[in-house]
Amino acid sequence: MTDVLEPSPVPVWVIESAQPGGCGPAHALAGRLGCSFRRLRDASFVENDSAPPGLILTAGFSAGMAGLSLRKKLKVPVVHCCSSRSVALAGSRVFDEVILSSWHVPEGKNGRVFPVLGPLSVVSPALYERAERLWRERLEHLPRPRVAVRLEAGWSDSVSDAMLAALQIEMSMRLFGGSVMVTIGEGVSPAFANAFAEGLGSCIKLIWRHGEPDDNPGLGFTACADAVLIYGARVSALIEATASVLPVFLGHIPGRFGAYNSLARALLERENVRIFDSDFSPWPREPLDESGRAANYIRDKFEI
């Protein structure tokens, strides 16, 4: 893909600061609109006679400025994604809409600010449905109930904490039967990961560690599980897990500070997640799909 734009019917353009190859909030939102989109690395290549899109999505200060410049040049609306309330309020005066990622339960819509709970993500209930079809046969040998465990960094570095957490899971497996599918994320120390794996004892288990040659099977494990259990302080792991239709449990009580803790407490208040207490029983909960909700709103407002 080049930066030189030729006339094209692509309905959405995406500009993000500091996202050379990753998937930032504007990219995540574009992917949920159900239409094709183009990512721009340098908006200066766009000429006045370029075929304009129907909408420009931006994230980050420099990308937002580039988007406003293109709006003036091409006469198209710009939607900006941010995680700061002050930036959102200021941006609502200049952008056509601002998507505010909040760490608390979103308030009612205010002017041009559309609040969502947590960061925007490409992971959706539909993505889990596709993952289930891809992984179903590979995991069919594991007995049910299956528990997908995500072990992430930021919760504890204590080997004894790892052993205790794993022993609690093992006790539940002895009581209810079934199997455990574990993904160990980046930043988890080898000693902590080894202690957790050892603490699982004789339970039927499948363990993947970050750095192994295979791709991360986290989506597939969750898609084929009956419950999800999260340890760690990675916001994206919490958002991805709560996008599933499964019961989602936290392996530890969230602390007072930090984005993850604020989000976890908000989800606990909404009964969207629960603290694990050795019982994986489900309860009525709606998947958290704030990206889908924002995409539906943007699609309707700007007729994408």
Contacts in CASP RR format, 6 or more apart in sequence:
PFRMAT RR
TARGET T0000
AUTHOR 0000-0000-0000
METHOD contacts of the structure
MODEL  1
MTDVLEPSPVPVWVIESAQPGGCGPAHALAGRLGCSFRRLRDASFVENDS
APPGLILTAGFSAGMAGLSLRKKLKVPVVHCCSSRSVALAGSRVFDEVIL
SSWHVPEGKNGRVFPVLGPLSVVSPALYERAERLWRERLEHLPRPRVAVR
LEAGWSDSVSDAMLAALQIEMSMRLFGGSVMVTIGEGVSPAFANAFAEGL
GSCIKLIWRHGEPDDNPGLGFTACADAVLIYGARVSALIEATASVLPVFL
GHIPGRFGAYNSLARALLERENVRIFDSDFSPWPREPLDESGRAANYIRD
KFEI
1 38 0 8 1.000
1 39 0 8 1.000
3 40 0 8 1.000
3 41 0 8 1.000
3 42 0 8 1.000
3 45 0 8 1.000
4 45 0 8 1.000
5 38 0 8 1.000
5 45 0 8 1.000
5 46 0 8 1.000
5 47 0 8 1.000
5 50 0 8 1.000
5 51 0 8 1.000
6 51 0 8 1.000
7 50 0 8 1.000
7 51 0 8 1.000
8 38 0 8 1.000
8 51 0 8 1.000
9 51 0 8 1.000
10 36 0 8 1.000
10 37 0 8 1.000
10 38 0 8 1.000
10 53 0 8 1.000
11 35 0 8 1.000
11 36 0 8 1.000
11 37 0 8 1.000
11 53 0 8 1.000
11 54 0 8 1.000
11 55 0 8 1.000
11 304 0 8 1.000
12 30 0 8 1.000
12 33 0 8 1.000
12 35 0 8 1.000
12 36 0 8 1.000
12 37 0 8 1.000
12 38 0 8 1.000
12 53 0 8 1.000
12 54 0 8 1.000
12 55 0 8 1.000
12 56 0 8 1.000
12 57 0 8 1.000
12 304 0 8 1.000
13 37 0 8 1.000
13 38 0 8 1.000
13 39 0 8 1.000
13 40 0 8 1.000
13 53 0 8 1.000
13 55 0 8 1.000
13 56 0 8 1.000
13 57 0 8 1.000
13 70 0 8 1.000
14 26 0 8 1.000
14 27 0 8 1.000
14 30 0 8 1.000
14 37 0 8 1.000
14 38 0 8 1.000
14 39 0 8 1.000
14 40 0 8 1.000
14 56 0 8 1.000
14 57 0 8 1.000
14 58 0 8 1.000
15 26 0 8 1.000
15 39 0 8 1.000
15 40 0 8 1.000
15 43 0 8 1.000
15 56 0 8 1.000
15 57 0 8 1.000
15 58 0 8 1.000
15 59 0 8 1.000
15 63 0 8 1.000
15 64 0 8 1.000
15 66 0 8 1.000
15 67 0 8 1.000
15 70 0 8 1.000
16 24 0 8 1.000
16 25 0 8 1.000
16 26 0 8 1.000
16 27 0 8 1.000
16 39 0 8 1.000
16 58 0 8 1.000
16 59 0 8 1.000
16 60 0 8 1.000
16 63 0 8 1.000
17 59 0 8 1.000
17 60 0 8 1.000
17 61 0 8 1.000
17 62 0 8 1.000
17 63 0 8 1.000
17 64 0 8 1.000
18 60 0 8 1.000
19 27 0 8 1.000
19 59 0 8 1.000
20 41 0 8 1.000
23 122 0 8 1.000
24 59 0 8 1.000
24 120 0 8 1.000
25 59 0 8 1.000
25 81 0 8 1.000
25 83 0 8 1.000
25 99 0 8 1.000
25 101 0 8 1.000
25 119 0 8 1.000
25 120 0 8 1.000
26 57 0 8 1.000
26 58 0 8 1.000
26 59 0 8 1.000
26 63 0 8 1.000
26 81 0 8 1.000
27 39 0 8 1.000
27 59 0 8 1.000
27 122 0 8 1.000
28 119 0 8 1.000
28 120 0 8 1.000
28 121 0 8 1.000
28 122 0 8 1.000
28 291 0 8 1.000
29 57 0 8 1.000
29 79 0 8 1.000
29 81 0 8 1.000
29 99 0 8 1.000
29 120 0 8 1.000
29 291 0 8 1.000
29 294 0 8 1.000
29 295 0 8 1.000
29 298 0 8 1.000
30 37 0 8 1.000
30 57 0 8 1.000
31 37 0 8 1.000
31 122 0 8 1.000
31 295 0 8 1.000
32 122 0 8 1.000
32 124 0 8 1.000
32 291 0 8 1.000
32 292 0 8 1.000
32 294 0 8 1.000
32 295 0 8 1.000
33 295 0 8 1.000
33 298 0 8 1.000
33 299 0 8 1.000
33 304 0 8 1.000
34 295 0 8 1.000
34 299 0 8 1.000
35 304 0 8 1.000
37 57 0 8 1.000
38 53 0 8 1.000
40 46 0 8 1.000
40 66 0 8 1.000
43 66 0 8 1.000
43 67 0 8 1.000
43 69 0 8 1.000
43 70 0 8 1.000
46 70 0 8 1.000
46 73 0 8 1.000
46 74 0 8 1.000
48 73 0 8 1.000
48 74 0 8 1.000
50 74 0 8 1.000
52 74 0 8 1.000
52 75 0 8 1.000
52 76 0 8 1.000
53 74 0 8 1.000
53 76 0 8 1.000
54 76 0 8 1.000
54 77 0 8 1.000
54 302 0 8 1.000
54 304 0 8 1.000
55 76 0 8 1.000
55 77 0 8 1.000
55 78 0 8 1.000
55 79 0 8 1.000
55 298 0 8 1.000
55 302 0 8 1.000
55 304 0 8 1.000
56 67 0 8 1.000
56 70 0 8 1.000
56 71 0 8 1.000
56 76 0 8 1.000
56 77 0 8 1.000
56 78 0 8 1.000
56 79 0 8 1.000
57 78 0 8 1.000
57 79 0 8 1.000
57 80 0 8 1.000
57 81 0 8 1.000
58 64 0 8 1.000
58 66 0 8 1.000
58 67 0 8 1.000
58 78 0 8 1.000
58 79 0 8 1.000
58 80 0 8 1.000
58 81 0 8 1.000
58 95 0 8 1.000
59 80 0 8 1.000
59 81 0 8 1.000
59 82 0 8 1.000
60 80 0 8 1.000
60 81 0 8 1.000
60 82 0 8 1.000
64 78 0 8 1.000
64 80 0 8 1.000
64 95 0 8 1.000
67 78 0 8 1.000
68 78 0 8 1.000
68 94 0 8 1.000
68 95 0 8 1.000
70 76 0 8 1.000
70 78 0 8 1.000
71 77 0 8 1.000
71 78 0 8 1.000
71 96 0 8 1.000
77 96 0 8 1.000
77 97 0 8 1.000
77 302 0 8 1.000
78 95 0 8 1.000
78 96 0 8 1.000
79 95 0 8 1.000
79 96 0 8 1.000
79 97 0 8 1.000
79 98 0 8 1.000
79 99 0 8 1.000
79 298 0 8 1.000
79 302 0 8 1.000
80 91 0 8 1.000
80 95 0 8 1.000
80 97 0 8 1.000
80 98 0 8 1.000
80 99 0 8 1.000
81 98 0 8 1.000
81 99 0 8 1.000
81 101 0 8 1.000
81 120 0 8 1.000
82 88 0 8 1.000
82 91 0 8 1.000
82 98 0 8 1.000
82 99 0 8 1.000
82 100 0 8 1.000
82 101 0 8 1.000
83 100 0 8 1.000
83 101 0 8 1.000
83 102 0 8 1.000
83 119 0 8 1.000
84 100 0 8 1.000
85 100 0 8 1.000
85 102 0 8 1.000
88 98 0 8 1.000
88 100 0 8 1.000
88 113 0 8 1.000
89 113 0 8 1.000
91 98 0 8 1.000
91 112 0 8 1.000
92 98 0 8 1.000
92 111 0 8 1.000
92 112 0 8 1.000
92 113 0 8 1.000
95 112 0 8 1.000
96 112 0 8 1.000
96 302 0 8 1.000
97 112 0 8 1.000
97 113 0 8 1.000
97 114 0 8 1.000
97 298 0 8 1.000
97 301 0 8 1.000
98 112 0 8 1.000
98 113 0 8 1.000
98 114 0 8 1.000
99 114 0 8 1.000
99 116 0 8 1.000
99 120 0 8 1.000
99 294 0 8 1.000
99 298 0 8 1.000
100 113 0 8 1.000
100 114 0 8 1.000
100 115 0 8 1.000
100 116 0 8 1.000
101 116 0 8 1.000
101 118 0 8 1.000
101 119 0 8 1.000
101 120 0 8 1.000
102 115 0 8 1.000
102 116 0 8 1.000
102 117 0 8 1.000
102 118 0 8 1.000
103 117 0 8 1.000
103 118 0 8 1.000
103 258 0 8 1.000
103 259 0 8 1.000
103 262 0 8 1.000
103 263 0 8 1.000
103 266 0 8 1.000
104 117 0 8 1.000
104 262 0 8 1.000
104 266 0 8 1.000
105 117 0 8 1.000
105 266 0 8 1.000
105 269 0 8 1.000
105 270 0 8 1.000
106 115 0 8 1.000
106 116 0 8 1.000
106 117 0 8 1.000
107 115 0 8 1.000
108 115 0 8 1.000
109 115 0 8 1.000
114 294 0 8 1.000
114 297 0 8 1.000
114 298 0 8 1.000
116 290 0 8 1.000
116 291 0 8 1.000
116 293 0 8 1.000
116 294 0 8 1.000
117 263 0 8 1.000
117 266 0 8 1.000
117 267 0 8 1.000
117 288 0 8 1.000
117 290 0 8 1.000
118 235 0 8 1.000
118 239 0 8 1.000
118 263 0 8 1.000
118 290 0 8 1.000
119 235 0 8 1.000
119 236 0 8 1.000
119 239 0 8 1.000
120 290 0 8 1.000
120 291 0 8 1.000
120 294 0 8 1.000
121 236 0 8 1.000
121 239 0 8 1.000
121 240 0 8 1.000
121 243 0 8 1.000
121 291 0 8 1.000
122 291 0 8 1.000
123 219 0 8 1.000
123 239 0 8 1.000
123 240 0 8 1.000
123 243 0 8 1.000
124 243 0 8 1.000
124 289 0 8 1.000
124 291 0 8 1.000
124 292 0 8 1.000
125 243 0 8 1.000
125 244 0 8 1.000
125 245 0 8 1.000
125 287 0 8 1.000
125 289 0 8 1.000
127 219 0 8 1.000
127 243 0 8 1.000
128 219 0 8 1.000
128 220 0 8 1.000
128 222 0 8 1.000
128 223 0 8 1.000
128 243 0 8 1.000
128 244 0 8 1.000
128 245 0 8 1.000
129 223 0 8 1.000
131 219 0 8 1.000
131 220 0 8 1.000
131 222 0 8 1.000
131 223 0 8 1.000
131 224 0 8 1.000
132 220 0 8 1.000
132 223 0 8 1.000
132 224 0 8 1.000
134 220 0 8 1.000
135 217 0 8 1.000
135 220 0 8 1.000
135 221 0 8 1.000
135 223 0 8 1.000
135 224 0 8 1.000
136 224 0 8 1.000
139 146 0 8 1.000
139 181 0 8 1.000
139 206 0 8 1.000
139 220 0 8 1.000
139 221 0 8 1.000
139 224 0 8 1.000
142 178 0 8 1.000
142 179 0 8 1.000
142 181 0 8 1.000
142 204 0 8 1.000
142 206 0 8 1.000
143 177 0 8 1.000
143 178 0 8 1.000
143 179 0 8 1.000
143 204 0 8 1.000
144 178 0 8 1.000
144 179 0 8 1.000
144 226 0 8 1.000
145 176 0 8 1.000
145 177 0 8 1.000
145 178 0 8 1.000
145 226 0 8 1.000
145 227 0 8 1.000
145 280 0 8 1.000
146 178 0 8 1.000
146 179 0 8 1.000
146 180 0 8 1.000
146 181 0 8 1.000
146 224 0 8 1.000
146 225 0 8 1.000
146 226 0 8 1.000
146 227 0 8 1.000
147 169 0 8 1.000
147 172 0 8 1.000
147 173 0 8 1.000
147 178 0 8 1.000
147 179 0 8 1.000
147 180 0 8 1.000
147 181 0 8 1.000
147 225 0 8 1.000
147 226 0 8 1.000
147 227 0 8 1.000
147 228 0 8 1.000
147 229 0 8 1.000
147 280 0 8 1.000
148 181 0 8 1.000
148 183 0 8 1.000
148 218 0 8 1.000
148 221 0 8 1.000
148 222 0 8 1.000
148 224 0 8 1.000
148 225 0 8 1.000
148 227 0 8 1.000
148 228 0 8 1.000
148 229 0 8 1.000
148 246 0 8 1.000
149 169 0 8 1.000
149 180 0 8 1.000
149 181 0 8 1.000
149 182 0 8 1.000
149 183 0 8 1.000
149 228 0 8 1.000
149 229 0 8 1.000
149 230 0 8 1.000
149 231 0 8 1.000
150 182 0 8 1.000
150 183 0 8 1.000
150 185 0 8 1.000
150 218 0 8 1.000
150 228 0 8 1.000
150 229 0 8 1.000
150 230 0 8 1.000
150 231 0 8 1.000
150 232 0 8 1.000
150 237 0 8 1.000
150 241 0 8 1.000
151 182 0 8 1.000
151 183 0 8 1.000
151 184 0 8 1.000
151 185 0 8 1.000
151 188 0 8 1.000
151 193 0 8 1.000
151 196 0 8 1.000
151 231 0 8 1.000
151 232 0 8 1.000
152 185 0 8 1.000
152 188 0 8 1.000
152 230 0 8 1.000
152 231 0 8 1.000
152 232 0 8 1.000
152 233 0 8 1.000
152 234 0 8 1.000
152 237 0 8 1.000
153 185 0 8 1.000
153 186 0 8 1.000
153 187 0 8 1.000
153 188 0 8 1.000
153 232 0 8 1.000
153 233 0 8 1.000
153 234 0 8 1.000
154 232 0 8 1.000
154 233 0 8 1.000
154 234 0 8 1.000
155 161 0 8 1.000
155 231 0 8 1.000
155 232 0 8 1.000
155 233 0 8 1.000
155 252 0 8 1.000
156 162 0 8 1.000
156 192 0 8 1.000
156 252 0 8 1.000
157 189 0 8 1.000
157 192 0 8 1.000
158 192 0 8 1.000
159 191 0 8 1.000
159 192 0 8 1.000
159 195 0 8 1.000
160 195 0 8 1.000
162 192 0 8 1.000
162 193 0 8 1.000
162 195 0 8 1.000
162 196 0 8 1.000
162 199 0 8 1.000
163 195 0 8 1.000
163 196 0 8 1.000
163 198 0 8 1.000
163 199 0 8 1.000
165 196 0 8 1.000
165 231 0 8 1.000
165 251 0 8 1.000
165 252 0 8 1.000
166 195 0 8 1.000
166 196 0 8 1.000
166 197 0 8 1.000
166 198 0 8 1.000
166 199 0 8 1.000
166 200 0 8 1.000
166 201 0 8 1.000
167 199 0 8 1.000
168 276 0 8 1.000
168 278 0 8 1.000
169 180 0 8 1.000
169 200 0 8 1.000
169 203 0 8 1.000
169 229 0 8 1.000
170 199 0 8 1.000
170 200 0 8 1.000
170 201 0 8 1.000
170 202 0 8 1.000
170 203 0 8 1.000
171 278 0 8 1.000
172 278 0 8 1.000
172 279 0 8 1.000
172 280 0 8 1.000
173 179 0 8 1.000
173 180 0 8 1.000
173 203 0 8 1.000
173 204 0 8 1.000
174 203 0 8 1.000
175 278 0 8 1.000
176 280 0 8 1.000
178 203 0 8 1.000
178 204 0 8 1.000
179 203 0 8 1.000
179 204 0 8 1.000
179 205 0 8 1.000
179 206 0 8 1.000
180 200 0 8 1.000
180 203 0 8 1.000
180 204 0 8 1.000
180 205 0 8 1.000
180 206 0 8 1.000
181 205 0 8 1.000
181 206 0 8 1.000
181 217 0 8 1.000
181 221 0 8 1.000
181 224 0 8 1.000
181 225 0 8 1.000
182 196 0 8 1.000
182 197 0 8 1.000
182 200 0 8 1.000
182 205 0 8 1.000
182 206 0 8 1.000
182 207 0 8 1.000
182 208 0 8 1.000
183 208 0 8 1.000
183 216 0 8 1.000
183 217 0 8 1.000
183 218 0 8 1.000
183 221 0 8 1.000
184 193 0 8 1.000
184 196 0 8 1.000
184 207 0 8 1.000
184 208 0 8 1.000
184 209 0 8 1.000
184 210 0 8 1.000
185 209 0 8 1.000
185 210 0 8 1.000
185 234 0 8 1.000
186 210 0 8 1.000
186 211 0 8 1.000
187 210 0 8 1.000
188 209 0 8 1.000
188 210 0 8 1.000
193 209 0 8 1.000
197 205 0 8 1.000
197 207 0 8 1.000
206 221 0 8 1.000
208 214 0 8 1.000
208 216 0 8 1.000
208 217 0 8 1.000
208 218 0 8 1.000
208 221 0 8 1.000
210 216 0 8 1.000
219 240 0 8 1.000
222 228 0 8 1.000
222 240 0 8 1.000
222 241 0 8 1.000
222 244 0 8 1.000
222 246 0 8 1.000
223 244 0 8 1.000
225 246 0 8 1.000
226 246 0 8 1.000
226 280 0 8 1.000
227 246 0 8 1.000
227 247 0 8 1.000
227 248 0 8 1.000
227 249 0 8 1.000
227 280 0 8 1.000
227 282 0 8 1.000
228 241 0 8 1.000
228 244 0 8 1.000
228 246 0 8 1.000
228 247 0 8 1.000
228 248 0 8 1.000
228 249 0 8 1.000
229 249 0 8 1.000
229 250 0 8 1.000
229 251 0 8 1.000
229 276 0 8 1.000
229 280 0 8 1.000
230 237 0 8 1.000
230 238 0 8 1.000
230 241 0 8 1.000
230 248 0 8 1.000
230 249 0 8 1.000
230 250 0 8 1.000
230 251 0 8 1.000
231 251 0 8 1.000
231 252 0 8 1.000
232 252 0 8 1.000
232 260 0 8 1.000
233 260 0 8 1.000
233 261 0 8 1.000
234 260 0 8 1.000
235 259 0 8 1.000
235 260 0 8 1.000
235 263 0 8 1.000
238 260 0 8 1.000
238 263 0 8 1.000
238 264 0 8 1.000
238 267 0 8 1.000
238 273 0 8 1.000
239 263 0 8 1.000
239 288 0 8 1.000
241 248 0 8 1.000
242 248 0 8 1.000
242 267 0 8 1.000
242 272 0 8 1.000
242 273 0 8 1.000
242 287 0 8 1.000
242 288 0 8 1.000
243 287 0 8 1.000
243 288 0 8 1.000
243 289 0 8 1.000
244 287 0 8 1.000
245 287 0 8 1.000
246 282 0 8 1.000
247 274 0 8 1.000
247 280 0 8 1.000
247 281 0 8 1.000
247 282 0 8 1.000
247 283 0 8 1.000
247 285 0 8 1.000
248 272 0 8 1.000
248 273 0 8 1.000
248 274 0 8 1.000
248 285 0 8 1.000
249 273 0 8 1.000
249 274 0 8 1.000
249 275 0 8 1.000
249 276 0 8 1.000
249 280 0 8 1.000
250 264 0 8 1.000
250 268 0 8 1.000
250 273 0 8 1.000
250 274 0 8 1.000
250 275 0 8 1.000
250 276 0 8 1.000
251 275 0 8 1.000
251 276 0 8 1.000
252 275 0 8 1.000
253 275 0 8 1.000
254 260 0 8 1.000
254 261 0 8 1.000
254 264 0 8 1.000
254 265 0 8 1.000
254 268 0 8 1.000
255 261 0 8 1.000
255 265 0 8 1.000
264 273 0 8 1.000
267 273 0 8 1.000
267 288 0 8 1.000
268 274 0 8 1.000
268 275 0 8 1.000
271 283 0 8 1.000
271 285 0 8 1.000
272 285 0 8 1.000
272 286 0 8 1.000
272 288 0 8 1.000
274 283 0 8 1.000
298 304 0 8 1.000
END
